Amino acid sequence: MKELSFDSVVIGGGAAGMAAALELEAAGKSVAVIEREERLGGILTQCVHNGFGLIEFNEELTGPEFAERFEEKLAGRPIQAFCGCTVLELDAAGIEKVVTCVSPKQGVMRLSCRVVILAMGCRERNRGNIRIPGSRPAGIFTAGLAQRLVNVEGYVPGKECVIIGSGDIGLIMARRMSWIGCKVHAVIEIMPYPSGLTRNIVQCLKDFGIPLYLSHLTTDIFGRDRVEGIEVAPIENGALMTEKAFKIPCDTVLLSVGLVPENELSRMAGVSINPMTNGPWVDSYLMTSLSGVFACGNVLHVHDLVDFVVEESRRAGRFAAAWLGGSRPVRELRVKAGSNVRYVAPSRVEPGRDNKLYLRSMIVKNDALLEVKQGGKLLRSQKKNHVQPSEMLTLELGEKELGAASGMPDASLEVSIQ
Amino acid sequence: MRQELTCITCPMGCHLTIERPDGGAEGEMAVTGNRCPRGAAYAREELLAPKRTVTATCRIHRGGAGASFETSGGPRRVPCRTRAPFPKERVNELLAAIYKLEVNLPVERGAVLIKDALGLGIDVVATRTLH
């Protein structure tokens, strides 16, 4: 068995892992990146549509272009990337951590290090997660799996589609399926508003005349060997109107019903998970409950834009490098999600410096107010032209706002939307 | 004539109302509901000459250097895009041309796959390097 030693090991070679690794290397730390696919890039490589990189590169790139630009940055640096390599076990309880992984090329390897960055990304919710009744024929795919089949493997998953859930991947797949010559009959959304971005509703549905059924629930899937259709019923004033149910014939169902951070490895290692994000609880250094284990990107909380993932992961890489150098948060304040806020990440800030937080609204509203309070005292109020659950919000808190707060006995902040 | 649009320039998604006299000139278009000037510009382009950036994938030529790649479980399609937004009404024609392509490996990101597509002055380029 091969035994290697690094200052830091990054688990996951997508946008988050690559961005964190670059920062660690730039700070003079030795870095290994472990990626289970044959090539770096993560989910970006199957997202062949455009819309990535407006913040990071100031231009609109496709997923593969974005990934490759980062891959090239890594290639020029002494960063050891192990591709086609799966992590089997993470032992992170002690000061010296051991990552056990396996690949066809290297066999079983044990990498020891003092810092681990979790950057495993997220995976899709499936039919079992949302309990759609009906039979279990062939032809039911998650939207991301269908995306991989079409864009990478070169297969067409079906001809007559219905998409359940109006998440962005589902909307993007509505356009992709239409562009490869399939017919998309409908998109079904349980909520009264779409969960994807407005521009995707316009570009991916309206352009193709695809109807969007809001406040509708899928009540049945028919078919013996292959999907033959689904049954849909409207929800009116909170009640399911079964007498108004109707059938939509189709041979393929794509599910776009949300993403879940992929934390099996984190859980195995003993990292505490925040039930609101399904990602680790992290402090102001983006460090998890295990000392020396950091988390960033979609494994921490699901982001809408890769540009945000990269920004957060750079911070994680810089904090991890500083931590290796002996730096620790001096004093932290807890940050709680208040009214109309689903979560805030990270859940701690350090008063003596600038802190960046990401949060998600629970409401749709124009001209909203984002407020930060401590024990009823308003520290910061920020106007937001428009808030909605599918658009992540950012909040910056510096010494100016937090200087006064640190002297107070109740050391917790509350972030709310009015 | 009165038309309604949702602006897709930014996440605000303004609901635009456009009034133009029947058979009137371009300049006579009146846009309301936009919260910034980009909304008016978007409405103008969307009604007069709508464009979309087209992204797709094309076949890898079998029997070439790509054959070994395919058996190794690597990608079986080369992703590509138009270098600039493409007139919307010609998108289906463009897609048909892209699907006819068979690309020889290796291909570099940015390599031109179709020069001056449909004679409209816009190139289709590869978006991923594959060896």
Chai-1 contact restraints between the chains, C-beta under 6 A:
chainA,res_idxA,chainB,res_idxB,connection_type,confidence,min_distance_angstrom,max_distance_angstrom,comment,restraint_id
A,V48,B,T55,contact,1.0,0.0,6.0,A-B,restraint_1
A,V48,B,T57,contact,1.0,0.0,6.0,A-B,restraint_2
A,V48,B,P79,contact,1.0,0.0,6.0,A-B,restraint_3
A,H49,B,T55,contact,1.0,0.0,6.0,A-B,restraint_4
A,N50,B,T53,contact,1.0,0.0,6.0,A-B,restraint_5
A,N50,B,T55,contact,1.0,0.0,6.0,A-B,restraint_6
A,T62,B,T55,contact,1.0,0.0,6.0,A-B,restraint_7
A,T62,B,R81,contact,1.0,0.0,6.0,A-B,restraint_8
A,T62,B,T127,contact,1.0,0.0,6.0,A-B,restraint_9
A,P64,B,P79,contact,1.0,0.0,6.0,A-B,restraint_10
A,P64,B,T127,contact,1.0,0.0,6.0,A-B,restraint_11
A,P64,B,R128,contact,1.0,0.0,6.0,A-B,restraint_12
A,E65,B,T127,contact,1.0,0.0,6.0,A-B,restraint_13
A,E68,B,R109,contact,1.0,0.0,6.0,A-B,restraint_14
A,N151,B,T57,contact,1.0,0.0,6.0,A-B,restraint_15
A,V152,B,P75,contact,1.0,0.0,6.0,A-B,restraint_16
A,E153,B,R76,contact,1.0,0.0,6.0,A-B,restraint_17
A,G154,B,R76,contact,1.0,0.0,6.0,A-B,restraint_18
A,G154,B,R77,contact,1.0,0.0,6.0,A-B,restraint_19
A,W179,B,L95,contact,1.0,0.0,6.0,A-B,restraint_20
A,T198,B,G13,contact,1.0,0.0,6.0,A-B,restraint_21
A,R199,B,I8,contact,1.0,0.0,6.0,A-B,restraint_22
A,V202,B,T6,contact,1.0,0.0,6.0,A-B,restraint_23
A,V202,B,I8,contact,1.0,0.0,6.0,A-B,restraint_24
A,H386,B,M12,contact,1.0,0.0,6.0,A-B,restraint_25
A,E391,B,P11,contact,1.0,0.0,6.0,A-B,restraint_26
